[in-house]
Amino acid sequence: MKITAIKYFEAFEKKDINIIREMFDINVTLRDWEISALGIDSVLKATAEIFYFAETISIQIINIFEDHALVVCELKVTINGLDSVHVVDIIEFNSIGKICAIRAFKR
């Protein structure tokens, strides 16, 4: 699961919505300090909006922990080379290794 989480962050940096779609369960949920979305179409729409407003996205993984179907990542996310935010992402996976939930919290 840790490798899939890393690949998710790499696809997010590249703003590759198609790779991200392949990683998501159809019932994926997303919740952060600004967004709450349920279902693959809604989550992909929210993700695409982030991509639209961010010219560049850089994600530095500070720490990453895996426990069964759960990966917890401490990240430094930089948007447009200027604005950085420290975030903790909790990513849950289903039984076939698809991402079924992402919860992100500012640190």
One Martini backbone bead per residue (centre of mass of N, CA, C, O) as a GRO file, in nm:
protein
  107
    1MET     BB    1   0.056   0.065  -0.017
    2LYS     BB    2   0.293   0.259  -0.011
    3ILE     BB    3   0.353   0.258  -0.316
    4THR     BB    4   0.078   0.369  -0.403
    5ALA     BB    5   0.098   0.636  -0.252
    6ILE     BB    6   0.346   0.738  -0.401
    7LYS     BB    7   0.214   0.726  -0.684
    8TYR     BB    8  -0.005   0.931  -0.618
    9PHE     BB    9   0.184   1.173  -0.565
   10GLU     BB   10   0.315   1.170  -0.842
   11ALA     BB   11   0.050   1.217  -1.002
   12PHE     BB   12  -0.022   1.481  -0.861
   13GLU     BB   13   0.225   1.642  -0.953
   14LYS     BB   14   0.147   1.580  -1.268
   15LYS     BB   15  -0.163   1.595  -1.305
   16ASP     BB   16  -0.278   1.277  -1.336
   17ILE     BB   17  -0.600   1.183  -1.360
   18ASN     BB   18  -0.584   0.895  -1.488
   19ILE     BB   19  -0.412   0.755  -1.275
   20ILE     BB   20  -0.589   0.825  -1.036
   21ARG     BB   21  -0.844   0.679  -1.130
   22GLU     BB   22  -0.712   0.389  -1.117
   23MET     BB   23  -0.671   0.408  -0.789
   24PHE     BB   24  -0.978   0.427  -0.755
   25ASP     BB   25  -1.254   0.381  -0.607
   26ILE     BB   26  -1.584   0.437  -0.676
   27ASN     BB   27  -1.626   0.515  -0.341
   28VAL     BB   28  -1.458   0.743  -0.292
   29THR     BB   29  -1.309   0.961  -0.044
   30LEU     BB   30  -1.293   1.321   0.044
   31ARG     BB   31  -1.105   1.500   0.310
   32ASP     BB   32  -1.069   1.837   0.415
   33TRP     BB   33  -1.048   2.178   0.502
   34GLU     BB   34  -1.238   2.228   0.212
   35ILE     BB   35  -1.317   1.924   0.134
   36SER     BB   36  -1.608   1.719   0.022
   37ALA     BB   37  -1.615   1.385  -0.119
   38LEU     BB   38  -1.830   1.150  -0.313
   39GLY     BB   39  -1.699   0.970  -0.530
   40ILE     BB   40  -1.523   0.960  -0.815
   41ASP     BB   41  -1.634   1.209  -0.964
   42SER     BB   42  -1.613   1.412  -0.726
   43VAL     BB   43  -1.311   1.370  -0.663
   44LEU     BB   44  -1.202   1.438  -0.947
   45LYS     BB   45  -1.316   1.723  -0.957
   46ALA     BB   46  -1.162   1.833  -0.711
   47THR     BB   47  -0.882   1.767  -0.826
   48ALA     BB   48  -0.905   1.934  -1.092
   49GLU     BB   49  -0.931   2.207  -0.944
   50ILE     BB   50  -0.653   2.206  -0.824
   51PHE     BB   51  -0.500   2.187  -1.093
   52TYR     BB   52  -0.607   2.452  -1.219
   53PHE     BB   53  -0.487   2.649  -0.975
   54ALA     BB   54  -0.215   2.481  -1.020
   55GLU     BB   55   0.070   2.494  -1.187
   56THR     BB   56   0.230   2.374  -0.935
   57ILE     BB   57   0.335   2.057  -0.774
   58SER     BB   58   0.486   1.973  -0.455
   59ILE     BB   59   0.595   1.660  -0.297
   60GLN     BB   60   0.705   1.595   0.033
   61ILE     BB   61   0.818   1.321   0.202
   62ILE     BB   62   0.871   1.278   0.541
   63ASN     BB   63   0.650   1.056   0.622
   64ILE     BB   64   0.579   0.690   0.628
   65PHE     BB   65   0.295   0.475   0.705
   66GLU     BB   66   0.211   0.124   0.756
   67ASP     BB   67  -0.125  -0.044   0.814
   68HIS     BB   68  -0.224  -0.245   0.614
   69ALA     BB   69  -0.495  -0.042   0.477
   70LEU     BB   70  -0.291   0.194   0.586
   71VAL     BB   71  -0.177   0.535   0.516
   72VAL     BB   72   0.065   0.759   0.658
   73CYS     BB   73   0.134   1.111   0.570
   74GLU     BB   74   0.399   1.333   0.575
   75LEU     BB   75   0.378   1.664   0.428
   76LYS     BB   76   0.510   1.882   0.167
   77VAL     BB   77   0.324   2.138   0.008
   78THR     BB   78   0.382   2.296  -0.312
   79ILE     BB   79   0.261   2.594  -0.464
   80ASN     BB   80   0.408   2.757  -0.717
   81GLY     BB   81   0.683   2.772  -0.533
   82LEU     BB   82   0.554   2.917  -0.255
   83ASP     BB   83   0.320   2.759  -0.118
   84SER     BB   84   0.328   2.605   0.200
   85VAL     BB   85   0.220   2.285   0.338
   86HIS     BB   86   0.141   2.093   0.613
   87VAL     BB   87   0.059   1.739   0.588
   88VAL     BB   88  -0.188   1.486   0.668
   89ASP     BB   89  -0.232   1.165   0.529
   90ILE     BB   90  -0.512   0.942   0.500
   91ILE     BB   91  -0.498   0.615   0.351
   92GLU     BB   92  -0.736   0.401   0.211
   93PHE     BB   93  -0.785   0.050   0.142
   94ASN     BB   94  -0.887  -0.202  -0.027
   95SER     BB   95  -0.875  -0.544  -0.107
   96ILE     BB   96  -0.747  -0.444  -0.415
   97GLY     BB   97  -0.576  -0.156  -0.373
   98LYS     BB   98  -0.775   0.071  -0.356
   99ILE     BB   99  -0.871   0.386  -0.312
  100CYS     BB  100  -1.129   0.482  -0.055
  101ALA     BB  101  -0.961   0.703   0.126
  102ILE     BB  102  -0.917   1.062   0.202
  103ARG     BB  103  -0.738   1.232   0.466
  104ALA     BB  104  -0.675   1.580   0.531
  105PHE     BB  105  -0.427   1.760   0.733
  106LYS     BB  106  -0.322   2.015   0.892
  107ARG     BB  107  -0.006   2.081   1.076
   0.00000   0.00000   0.00000
